[in-house]
Amino acid sequence: MNDVKTVGVKKKTMKDIMGIISKNSTVIIGCVLVLMMIVATAFSPYFLTLFNIQSLLRDIAFIGMVAVAQSLLLLIGELDLSVGKIATLSGVFGGLLMTAVGWNPFVSLVIGLISGIIFGLINGLLVTRLRLNSMVTTIGMQAVYSGITLVITKGKAITNIPDSIYFLGKGNIANIPVPFIIAVIVAICIVFFVRKTKTGRYIYAIGNSREAAKIMGIKVDSIRVLLFGIVGFISALAGILYVARLGSAQASVGNNWPMNSIAACVIGGVLLTGGVGSPVGALIGASIICLISNVIVLFGVNVYWQEAVSGFVVVIAIALPSILSILREKKKIRIKGE
Amino acid sequence: MKVLEAQEITKIFPGVVALDAVDISFNRGEIHCIVGENGAGKSTLIKCLTGVYEPEQGKIQINGISVSKNRKMFDRVAYVPQEIDLFEHMTVAENLFIPFNRAGIHGVINQKELRQKAIPILERFNIDVEPETAVKDIPVSQRQLLQIARATAFEGYDVLMLDEPTTSLTTTDSEKLFNIVKQLKDEGKAIIFISHKLDEVFEIGDRITVFCNGKKVADASINDVDIPWVVTQMTGRSLNEKEVFFSQKVEDEVLLKVEHLTGDGFEDISFELKKGEILGFAGLVGAGRSELMQGVFGFRNVYSGKITYKGKKWKIGDTNYSVNHGMFYLTEERRSQGILANLSVRENASINALRQVRNGMMISRKKERTLAKEVVASYGIKTPSLEKEIKFLSGGNQQKVIIGRSMCCNPNILIFDEPTKGIDIGAKVEIYFLMKCLAEQGIGIILISSEMDEVMKCSNRIICLYKGRVAGTLDNNENKEEILGAILGLNVADREEK
């Protein structure tokens, strides 16, 4: 009797799990990530080594943080292409305060973060007050931020960063890289913000229909500016952690962050049109992108080919959800035909 | 002669049987009307008949050929959807002939050639615009006609489906449309006409089929039946035509006072809304009724004027302020400005009342579900589950969610903009009754409607707008002609003559 009962329960839970998996795109993409890791472990002996995992997590930390931030904007149907340059400029700014000005490194860090918030708010105010398209606006602004970085640094890296902040970028706690821990904390905060707070729900409302949100009395423009500010803050955080990782502030950091963060969001099921998706998906998407470039190195792909191959795999990853739905439709039609 | 025939069509959605073994056929030279409440299965039927949905069971034959053998047969069915889906930034002529290769235009698009081809069609359909005008610049009524013109611009169709073609049309424009439809019928086309307006059905139809809960419940020749019969078939209850729904408890306290308000689409408008009153706004499409109310609500620009609420100055141009002070606007554009399409029924129902379902900072899922359940239960919303995305619900059920979520916030003033647009008679009466109850609880209600009967049945006073100005303020016991005259601008013309 007992056996029969447990089997019954098991069957039901299996069915439930399958149901959850097939409905929830975040779970699907999570499964893809796990699958890729299994494959990587099976084919490369170097993958599952402490050194490799640590460097992988460190990569994920930066792209992941920026992708989580970017997902906030994508959820309201905006995007920010200046995330990389905000990161660089904030990093350079903080770095300069520590070295040339000689302030306390941690005070300089905080000021760097504040400058990031300000850059984000500038983006947000431009987009909302002048009613501009965020993509075009941030293309312009990223040139501005990049230009200011060049003016400040004259193209040279800022070295002599005090080593008291190195642990933020290079350090490990219980073998887990510190930046990764910070990224996870950021992601948890953002997920909490989006899922559990009133403003978080309003983000989805705005993404679904800006007009409907306004008619509901939601302060649409304030929320949009706020989100640009948050994105500026997180970008600056990533930029400063990167300074701590390298031990120097360089103008070339973060060039590929805007594109990678958007790709990560799309892989993670965030719609570019807004209103659908979750920051968790963005984090998983970022992990997949970093995993791809990691694995390509481990598999010994020719150095010159690496970028092309990883780009191609990213496109496949982006196309995956839509390929699945095409196959599902085909299957349905075939069943009908018979 | 049967041109389109469906046998035993069954379509199942998760949790709902949308169509249950429906048999229906359509003949040449006949206007076949389909009526039914929201969610009765009309739209699903159409989507099956046009090949958008694949029914789980059943056969569809067009001209005697089964569509499962030849899907091209669906091209013989011209379909005009309920919502206008033209390309707004393209010209009238371009819209008419898209896709171009179907219209026999290949390679380079020659605007002159388009114009020449467009003019006879536009003339035929009484569309009085230049072919080069962008669609966004022509009135809604012309767009509706243009949609029909587009669907029928090609010779190769046998069946024309019109899904609620008159929702955004005035009476005169509807008449024009009916004449065209009758012409097409005389040419031997089979016409399927879906409408909530039963007087239209009886004006134009030859046959009538009634749907209820996914089943075909009755069909008859239109000459054999009358409106009460149809309503009884649709709802299972009989209709009391004389029933009125205006508030019985109008108080003297003035809730909202609007003085000389001028803005984008309206000019120098003054009115007062009393506590417990239903104030109707009548007018033609484009008379500025929605624009005025959006201005009062803060969604649209106001250039000058003054609004006071309970004697205090009202902040103009801030929807957040309006909502926080208990003024809600229930929009006419439900799909684009009302619902949050990709969110669930639960999220849509609670969005205005998130403050009430919080534990500290956090939204409590449990409290939220309770609130959503209450909304669903008290407004009789039909949904497979609370987690279903609202875009899968029928129009009437979406509207009920929107009303329900506004009611969660104890409103003082409710602005209903065409609340029963695209909603069936049964649900309409429910909404009228709801408005009356709300007004009698002391809420001030503003009702914008293009349906004369609706305004007259529900309003304590009626303000008529014409070209963005007040053309008359009337009591609800004044006769229909008086109001009609006002909304057509006749007394404005009188005044100008004097």
Interface residues (C-beta under 8 A of the other chain):
Chain A: R195 K196 T197 K198 R201 Y202 Y204 A205 N208 S209 E211 A212 A213 K214 I215 M216 G217 I218 K219 G275 V276 K332 I333 K336 G337
Chain B: E54 S68 F297 F299 T319 N320 S322 V323 N324 Y329 T331 E333 S336 Q337 G338 I339 L340 A341 N342 L343 E347 I351 N352 L354 R355 R358 M361 M362 I363
